[in-house]
């Protein structure tokens, strides 16, 4: 169960306050078309700014996604220009691979650190430690950290953070970070965006068993979004000949952030007059799709960690279980973005 994050760290100076860092990132998001909102549930981007004990501000911004080494470098240079300070861009992929990019536009500092190895690809840049001498007077210790083996790549970042005066408790900051200032942003309704699209990813063998929990899960293969619905159909619903019980909506299925929330279905009529079971969560943050450029093994691993769906038991007439259909649908793309599990399709 690995940890993934992308974040930015800016070295403090007398001319940089937390309020100024907030203003810089507000302006950055405004340039990208975002507007600030006080409604967390209506937001599409969370900005977290931590001002911990230590020499750096630490920032997580969901609108910043590093697509590779050059993307990290250009982002670090951008915020070095805006702040006039040292900037470290950090990216960790599932605790397997850590990339750190250090830039300072005014001094031409350009440093790179790799910990671990990415799946199916070559290292995007060679580790280059010479520039990091400006951040620590213990270069020998830095080399020792970089050469060591780690079960979790982010452990190396925590050691490096302590070495350069960064708060090691904030170096792995993401949108779930509990301390610091949190600001919320959204795109205006007239901005065209890629809609979320789901595909059925996991089902517990034959999800029509009477003697054990069944599960149907999906993964997002489209754009970011908010809100998901689960729909169950079958001729057993009208007279409760088969009942779904102990139903959980699960998310981040195989990750350290695993969540399971009890849910209750509502009976509704379809347009054709049949009965269905319906549940939705308008606030559910649809996970980002997995990078299709990764190896097949890594894609499957990350899809598992970002999957979501239902787990349920069955009670009633076992003959009716083969007529179950489970739809998982994004509310932002209700007509075209959902996918369906049913017995004849997968069994």
C-alpha positions in Angstrom: 0.0 0.0 0.0 2.0 2.9 -1.3 1.9 6.7 -1.0 1.8 9.1 -4.0 2.1 12.9 -3.9 3.3 15.9 -5.9 4.2 19.0 -3.9 6.4 22.1 -3.8 8.7 23.5 -1.1 9.8 27.1 -1.0 12.7 28.3 1.2 11.7 31.0 3.6 13.2 34.5 3.6 12.5 37.8 5.3 10.6 38.9 2.2 8.3 35.8 2.1 5.4 35.5 4.4 2.7 32.7 4.4 0.3 35.4 3.2 2.5 36.2 0.2 2.9 32.5 -0.7 -1.0 32.3 -0.6 -1.2 35.3 -2.9 1.3 33.8 -5.4 -0.6 30.5 -5.6 -3.9 32.3 -5.8 -2.6 34.3 -8.8 -1.2 31.1 -10.3 -4.6 29.4 -10.1 -6.4 32.5 -11.4 -4.2 32.4 -14.5 -5.3 28.7 -15.0 -8.9 29.8 -14.9 -9.8 28.8 -11.4 -11.9 30.9 -9.0 -11.8 30.7 -5.2 -14.8 29.2 -3.4 -15.7 28.9 0.3 -17.6 25.7 -0.5 -15.3 22.7 -0.1 -17.9 20.4 -1.6 -18.2 22.6 -4.7 -14.4 22.8 -5.3 -12.3 21.0 -7.9 -8.9 22.0 -6.5 -7.5 22.1 -2.9 -4.6 24.3 -2.1 -2.7 23.5 1.1 0.0 25.8 2.4 1.9 24.7 5.5 4.2 27.0 7.5 5.8 24.5 9.9 8.9 24.9 12.0 11.8 24.7 9.6 13.3 26.6 6.7 10.6 25.9 4.0 7.0 26.6 3.2 5.4 23.4 1.9 2.6 23.5 -0.6 0.2 20.9 -2.1 -1.9 22.0 -5.1 -4.1 19.6 -6.9 -4.0 21.7 -10.1 -0.2 20.9 -10.4 0.5 17.5 -11.8 4.0 16.6 -12.8 4.2 14.8 -16.1 7.9 14.2 -16.0 11.3 15.7 -15.2 11.1 18.7 -17.5 7.6 19.5 -16.1 9.0 19.4 -12.6 11.9 21.6 -13.6 9.8 24.2 -15.3 7.3 24.3 -12.4 10.1 24.8 -9.9 11.7 27.5 -12.0 8.3 29.3 -12.3 7.9 29.5 -8.5 11.5 30.4 -8.0 10.9 33.4 -10.3 7.7 34.3 -8.4 9.3 34.0 -5.0 13.0 34.8 -5.6 13.9 31.8 -3.6 15.1 28.2 -3.6 12.3 25.8 -4.7 12.1 22.0 -4.5 9.5 20.2 -6.6 8.8 16.7 -5.2 7.0 13.7 -6.7 6.5 10.2 -5.2 4.9 7.4 -7.1 3.3 4.8 -4.9 6.2 4.8 -2.4 8.3 3.1 -5.1 10.0 6.1 -6.8 10.8 9.5 -5.5 12.0 12.5 -7.6 13.3 15.7 -6.2 14.1 18.7 -8.4 15.9 21.7 -6.9 15.9 25.0 -8.8 16.9 28.6 -8.1 16.5 31.0 -11.1 18.8 33.7 -9.7 21.7 31.3 -9.0 21.2 28.9 -11.8 21.0 26.0 -9.3 19.8 22.8 -10.9 19.8 19.6 -8.9 18.1 16.3 -9.2 17.6 13.3 -6.9 16.2 9.9 -7.8 15.2 7.3 -5.2 14.1 3.9 -6.4 13.2 3.2 -10.0 10.1 3.9 -12.0 8.1 1.0 -13.5 8.9 0.3 -17.2 10.8 3.4 -17.9 14.4 4.7 -17.7 15.3 7.3 -15.1 14.3 10.7 -16.6 17.4 12.5 -15.3 20.6 11.3 -13.6 21.0 12.2 -9.9 23.0 15.4 -9.7 23.9 16.5 -6.2 26.4 19.3 -6.8 23.7 22.0 -6.6 22.4 20.6 -3.3 25.6 21.8 -1.6 23.9 25.2 -1.3 21.3 23.7 0.9 23.4 21.6 3.3 26.9 21.5 4.6 26.8 17.8 5.0 27.1 16.6 1.5 28.6 13.2 2.6 25.4 12.5 4.5 23.3 13.5 1.5 25.2 11.0 -0.7 24.7 8.3 2.0 20.9 8.9 2.0 20.6 8.8 -1.8 22.6 5.6 -2.1 20.7 3.7 0.6 17.9 1.2 -0.1 14.3 2.0 1.0 11.2 0.0 1.4 9.2 3.3 1.1 10.8 5.9 -1.1 9.3 8.8 0.9 11.4 7.8 3.8 14.4 9.1 1.9 12.7 12.5 1.5 12.1 12.7 5.3 15.8 12.2 5.9 16.8 14.7 3.2 14.3 17.2 4.6 15.8 17.0 8.1 19.3 17.5 6.5 18.4 20.7 4.7 16.3 22.2 7.4 12.8 21.3 6.1 10.2 20.0 8.5 10.2 16.3 7.8 6.6 16.1 8.9 5.5 18.4 6.1 7.7 17.2 3.2 5.1 14.6 2.0 2.3 17.1 2.2 -0.9 16.4 0.1 -4.5 17.5 0.1 -5.2 15.5 3.2 -2.5 17.3 5.3 -4.3 18.3 8.5 -2.3 21.4 9.4 -1.8 24.6 7.5 -4.0 26.8 5.5 -6.5 25.2 3.1 -8.1 27.1 0.2 -10.6 25.7 -2.4 -11.0 26.6 -6.0 -13.1 25.6 -9.0 -13.3 26.1 -12.7 -16.2 28.2 -14.1 -19.1 26.3 -15.7 -18.2 27.6 -19.2 -14.7 26.0 -19.1 -14.6 22.9 -21.3 -13.1 20.0 -19.3 -12.6 16.3 -19.9 -15.4 14.4 -18.3 -14.9 11.4 -16.0 -15.5 8.0 -17.5 -15.6 4.8 -15.5 -14.8 1.2 -16.3 -15.6 -1.8 -14.2 -12.3 -2.8 -12.6 -12.8 -5.4 -9.9 -15.5 -7.9 -9.0 -15.2 -10.6 -6.3 -15.3 -13.6 -8.6 -19.0 -14.2 -9.1 -20.7 -11.3 -7.3 -23.9 -13.2 -6.9 -23.0 -15.4 -3.9 -25.3 -15.8 -1.0 -22.8 -17.0 1.5 -20.1 -14.2 1.4 -19.8 -10.5 0.6 -19.7 -9.5 -3.1 -18.0 -6.5 -4.6 -18.1 -4.5 -7.8 -15.6 -1.7 -8.2 -14.8 0.8 -11.0 -11.9 3.0 -11.9 -11.8 6.4 -13.6 -10.3 6.5 -17.1 -11.4 10.0 -17.9 -10.9 13.5 -16.4 -11.4 14.6 -12.8 -14.8 15.1 -11.5 -17.1 15.1 -8.4 -20.0 12.9 -7.6 -20.8 9.3 -8.3 -23.9 7.1 -8.3 -24.5 3.4 -7.9 -27.6 1.8 -9.5 -28.8 -1.8 -9.1 -31.4 -3.3 -11.4 -33.2 -6.6 -11.6 -36.7 -8.1 -11.5 -36.3 -9.0 -7.8 -36.5 -5.4 -6.6 -40.2 -4.8 -7.0 -41.2 -7.4 -4.4 -38.0 -7.6 -2.4 -37.4 -11.2 -3.5 -33.7 -10.6 -3.1 -32.2 -7.9 -0.8 -28.8 -6.3 -0.7 -27.7 -5.9 2.9 -24.6 -4.6 4.7 -23.8 -2.4 1.7 -20.6 -0.4 1.8 -19.3 2.2 -0.6 -15.5 1.7 -0.7 -12.8 3.9 -2.1 -9.0 3.9 -2.4 -9.5 0.2 -2.2 -5.9 -1.1 -2.0 -4.3 2.1 -0.6 -3.4 3.4 2.8 -6.4 5.8 2.5 -9.0 3.0 2.2 -12.5 4.1 3.2 -15.7 2.2 3.7 -19.0 4.0 4.2 -22.3 2.3 5.0 -24.9 3.3 2.4 -28.7 2.8 2.0 -30.3 2.4 -1.4 -33.5 4.2 -2.4 -36.1 2.5 -4.6 -36.9 4.5 -7.8 -38.8 3.9 -11.0 -36.8 3.8 -14.3 -38.2 5.6 -17.4 -39.5 2.2 -18.6 -41.4 1.7 -15.3 -39.1 -0.9 -13.8 -37.8 -0.6 -10.2 -34.2 0.1 -9.4 -32.0 0.7 -6.4 -30.3 4.1 -6.4 -27.6 5.8 -4.2 -25.4 8.8 -4.9 -22.7 10.9 -3.3 -22.5 14.4 -4.8 -19.3 15.2 -2.9 -17.3 12.1 -3.9 -14.0 13.2 -5.4 -13.4 11.0 -8.4 -9.8 9.9 -8.4 -7.5 11.0 -11.2 -7.0 8.4 -14.0 -3.8 6.4 -14.0 -1.1 7.5 -16.5 -1.6 5.2 -19.6 2.1 5.5 -20.3 3.0 3.3 -17.4 3.7 -0.4 -17.7 0.7 -2.8 -17.5 1.8 -4.1 -14.1 2.1 -0.5 -12.7 -1.2 0.6 -14.2 -3.1 -2.3 -12.6 -1.4 -1.6 -9.2 -2.4 2.1 -9.3 -5.9 1.4 -10.6 -6.4 -0.9 -7.6 -5.4 1.9 -5.3 -7.7 4.4 -7.0 -10.7 2.0 -7.4 -14.1 2.5 -5.8 -17.5 0.8 -5.7 -19.7 -1.3 -3.5 -19.5 -4.4 -1.3 -22.7 -6.1 -0.3 -24.3 -9.3 1.0 -27.4 -11.0 -0.4 -30.5 -12.4 1.4 -33.6 -13.9 -0.2 -34.3 -16.1 -3.3 -31.0 -17.3 -4.7 -32.6 -18.0 -8.1 -32.9 -14.2 -8.6 -29.2 -13.4 -8.1 -28.2 -14.0 -11.7 -30.4 -11.1 -12.8 -28.4 -8.5 -10.8 -26.9 -5.6 -12.8 -24.7 -3.0 -11.0 -24.0 0.3 -12.7 -21.4 2.8 -11.3 -21.8 6.2 -12.9 -20.2 9.7 -12.6 -22.7 12.4 -12.0 -20.8 14.7 -14.3 -21.2 12.3 -17.2 -24.3 10.4 -16.3 -25.4 9.3 -19.8 -22.1 8.2 -21.3 -19.6 7.8 -18.4 -20.8 4.8 -16.5 -20.1 1.1 -16.7 -22.1 -2.0 -15.8 -21.4 -5.3 -14.2 -23.8 -8.2 -14.9 -23.5 -12.0 -14.8 -23.5 -12.8 -18.5 -20.8 -10.2 -19.2 -18.2 -11.3 -16.7 -19.0 -14.9 -15.7 
